[in-house]
Amino acid sequence: MSNEAISDLEAPACPMPLRHDEKIVLGHGSGGRMSHDLIGRLFQRPFDNPALRAANDAGVVAVPPGRLAVSTDSHVVTPLFFPGGDIGRLAICGTVNDLAMMGATPLYLTAGFILEEGLDVAVLARVVESMQVAAAEAGVQIIAGDTKVVQRGKADGLYINTAGVGVISHDREIGGALAQPGDVIILSGPMGDHGIAVLAARGELGFAADVISDVAPLNHLVAELIAADDSPASDGIRVLRDPTRGGVATTLNEIARQSNVALILDERVLPVRPPVAAACEMLGFDPLYIANEGKLLAIVAEEEAQKVLATMRATRYGEEATIIGRVQAAPEGRVLLRTSIGSTRVVDMLAGEILPRIC
């Protein structure tokens, strides 16, 4: 979906409708009439907004006063559709959430599509529709994009790259280096739903698992947290992170190292849905390392913890939030787990891949 490709050609008066048996061919990536036709039929209408409609080489938009947050991400997943989501929803939510974790209000996204020759156009249309729905839910606009087509066998059907811009209009500092001893660790809901849902969709579990991916935009949840935080800058909410690849364990290790503190988890309160726990037990996985796409970790000052927890629980995607641990001074850069039998073990960063790439 190249803005340049759009501007180089006159828009068709009435784009041809999709055929149920239509496939992506190399000509769709040529930049010529076929590219223009595909863009008009699949992208322009669902993503329509003034910046995209202008059909220039870049989307030009107004940005409110404040600091800018910018993020980019590439999305690959097999299968393209899974219980609770698909690669399109994943692409929108992943970038929106990265911006939100900095306390930013996401405003604008770009979307780049790598299409494999032979991909069903109906599949692409379904992904685009899902992206539009997720963008509307998050309240963001897709203002620029690009489309490329590669030869059959050179991609896994469809890859999507997104970049996002958000504005930080408040004076709070939120970041991984700001955790302090005495702070409380809050998780917005159960771990591992996304990873297990994708594995189940692939048929790789060897048994049925009634698990739905948690993929969701979290920017409205974060906005509620910031609105409710009336403490001085950096004295309430200190860290926000979404524990995607590598799961909660890897994300907490990153924070512990950035802040030079120890994060102590309580195994007895770690939230995991029974089907996810059962799947992990049978496969030898630890839910702490399984990917999530609709959860956040918040590290907050102890005196603010109950207010933050109550605010989370009053939102759609934070209803199951719980306190899972605390921050202490030592051992620096480590994550420790107090087990249900009273012992303590180290929770290290994920080494390699615990399971095939799923996000």
N, C-alpha and C positions, 0 to 999 in steps of 0.2 A: 504494500500500500504506500507507494512513494508519492509524496506531495509533488515532486517534480514530474512524475509520470502523469499525474492528474492535470497539471497546468499545461503540459505540452500538447494535450489533445482536447478537442471539444467534447463536452459531456453529451452522451447520447440522450436523445429526447425520451426514450423509453427503453431502459436496459432489458435485454432478453431475460425471461424468467429462467430459474434453475431447472435443469433436467435431472431426474432422479438418478440417471446412469452416467452423469457427466463426471469426467476425471480431470485432474490437474495435468497439464502437459507443459513441455518446456516453453512453448510459445507464451504461456501465461506470465513468464518472467522476462519477456523480451523488452518490455518498456513500450511496446507498440499497441496496436488496436486491441489485441487479446488481453493484455495487461489492463488497459483502460476499462475494458468491458467487465473484467473480473472485479476490479476496484469499485466500479459503479454499482454492481449488483450485490456484492458481499460486504463491503466496508463502509462506503459513504453513507448509506441510509441508516444502518444501525448506530454508527458513531457520530451522526450528524451534529455539528455545532458550528458557530461562526468561523472559528479559526481553521477548521478542517474544510469547511465549505469554500473558503477563499481560494483554495487550490494553489497556494504559493509553495515555494521551496522550503519554507519553515512555518510552523504555526506561530502567530504573533498574538500574545495575550497580555492582559494587565495583571500585575502581581501586587497584592496588598503590601503595605509597609511591614517590615520585619526582616528577620534573617531567613535565608533560603536553605532548605534541606533538599538534597538531590540524591537519588539512588537509582541503581540499575540492576537488573537480574535477568538471567536466561532460564527458560523453563523447558525441561524434558521429562516426560513421564510415559510409562507404558503400563496399562493401556491409556489411551487418550481420555477415556471416560471411565469413571469409577463411582462407587456409591457415595453420594454426597457432593460430587463435583466433577471437574474435567480440567484439561490443561488450560482452557480459557479462563475459567474462574480462578484457577491457581495463579495464573499470570497477573491478573488484576490485583488479587488479594495480597500476593507476595510483595509487590512493590508498594502498595498502599500501606501495608503493615510496617515495612522497613522505614517509611517516612514517619508514620505515627509513633514508632518507638523512640524517636528523637523529640517527641512532643510537638511535631509539626502537624498542620492541617493539610492533607494531600489535596492538590488542586488539579494538576495536569499530568497526563501520561502520554508517552509515545509507545508504539507497538510495532515491532519488526517480526515478520513471519518468514520462516524458512520452510518451504513446501517441497515435498518429495513428489516427483513425477509419478502419476498414478493415484494420488490421493483422491478420494471421492470428494467432489465439490460440496455435496450435501453434508459431509462430515465437517468441512471447513465452515460452512454456513452455521451449523449447529454450535461450533466453538465460538464463532463471532457473536452469535446471539447470547451465549452464556457470558461472554465478556461484557456485552452491553448491559446485561442485567446486573452483573457484579459492579460495574462502574456506576450505574445508577444508584445501587444500594450504598456504595461508598461516597457518592456525591462528587465524583471526579469526571473530567472530560478527557477523551483521547484526542489530542490535537495534532498529531503528526504520526506518520508511519512509513513502512517500507515493506515490499514483498519481493522475495527471491525464490526461484525454483531451481532445485538441483536434480540431477539424474536419478532415475530409479535405483534404489539400493544405497544411495549416498546420505540418506537421512531416515529417521524413524517415523515417517509419515508427516510429522509437523513439529517444528520447534518454534518457540515464541520468545523474543527478547522484549522486555519492557524497561522504560526509564520513567522516573517520576520526579515531579517538583512539588514541594510543599512549602508553606510559610510558617515560621515560628513567630507568633505575634506577641508572646509573653516574654518575661525576662528570666524564666527558670532555666537552669542548666540541668540537663538530663543526659547521663552517659555512663558507660561501663566503668569508668575510673572513679566514680563518686560514692561507692558503697562504703559504709563506715561501721566499725564495731558497735554492736547493739541494735543495728537495723534488723528489720523483719523481711523475710522472703515470702512473697505471695505468688501462687500459681492460679491462673484464671479458670482452670478446669482440668479434667482428666487427661493423662498423657497417652500418646501413641495411637490415637484414633486414625489419623491420616495414614501412617505407615502400614498399619494392619489392614485398613480398608483397601489400599492399593494392592497389597499382596493377595488379598482375598479375590480381588477382581481379576488378577492374573491366573487364579487357580493354582497358586503355588503353596497354599497352606496344607493341602491334602485333606482338609475337612472344611465344613461350612462355618463361616464366622459372620454373625449379624452385626457388622461394624460399619458405620458411616463416617466418612472423612469429616474432619472439623473445619475444612477450609472456609475462611470467612474474613471479611474486612473488619479490623479492630479499631479503626480510627475514631468511630463514634464512642466506643468504650473509653479510649484514651482521652477524648475531649471531655467526657464526664469526669474522669479522674482529675484532670487539670482544673476544670471549673470548680470542683469541690475542694481543691487544695488551696487553702488560704494562708499557708505558712510562707515565710520568706523563701526567696529563690534558693533551691538546692537543700532546703531544710525539711522538706516533706517527701515528695517522690524523688528518689535519687537515680534509679536505674529502671529502664523499661527495655525488655528484649523479647523477641518472638523466637521460641526454641524450635527451629525448623530442622534442617539436616543436622544429625548428631544428637538431636533431642535435648532434653532438659539438662542432662549431665554435661554435655559439651558446652552448652551456652553458659552454664554456671561456672565452669572452669575458665572460660574466657573472662568472665566478670571478676573472678577471684584473682586472676593474674593482672588484670588491668588496675584493680583497686588495691592490690597487695594486702588482701585480707583472706580469712578462711570463711567458707560457707558451710554451715552445719545443717544437714537435713535430718528429718525424723521419718524413718521408714514407715512408721505406723500411720502416718497421715497422708502419705503420697497417694494422690487420686489416680486410680486406674479402673476403667470399666471391666466388669467380669469377663466379657468375651475377649478383650485385649489381653488381660492377665492370663487367660487360659491359652490363647494362641502363643504368647511369649513363653509360657512354661513348656509347652509342647515342642517349640522350636529352639529353645535354649537362648532366647533373647531377653534382654533387660529392658523393661519399658522406659527407663531413664534415657535410653539411647535411641528410641524410636521417634521418627519425625512427626512433628505437629505442624499444622498450617492455619490454626485458628485459636491459638493460645498465646498468652503473654506471661512473662515473669516480671514482677515488680519488686524492687527492693526499696523499702520506705523506712523513714524514721519510726522508731517504736511507738512514739506518742501519736503518730498518724495512722498506724496499722489498722485499727478497727474501723476508722472512717473510710479508708481506702477499700477495705474488704467489703463494707456495707455498700459502698458506691458501685463496686464491681458486681456484686450480687443483684443489684437493681437493674442491670443491663442484660440485653438478650444474650450476649456471648460471654458473660461473666457470672452466670447464675450459680455455677458450681465452684466458684473461687474458694481457695483455702490457704491458710498459712502452712507452709511446708518446712520452714527452718529459720535460722538466724545467722547473723554475721558476727564473727569474733575476730580478734586481732591476729591470732596465730593458730596453726602454722600458715604463714603467708602463701598465697597463691594456690591453696588446696581446697578441695571439696571433700567433706567427710560425711558419712552416713551412719547415724546411730540406728542400729538394727532393732528389730522387734524383740530380740533376745538379750539386748543390753550391750552388745559389743559395738565396736566402731570400725568401719572399713573405709578405705580411700575410694572415692569415685573419680576415676581419671578421665581425661579427655578421650573421645573415641579415636582409636587407632585403626586406620583403614576403613573399610565399609562393613557394617554389621549385616547389611542386606543390600540387594540391588538398588541403584539410584532411583528414587521415587519422587523427586521434586526438583 
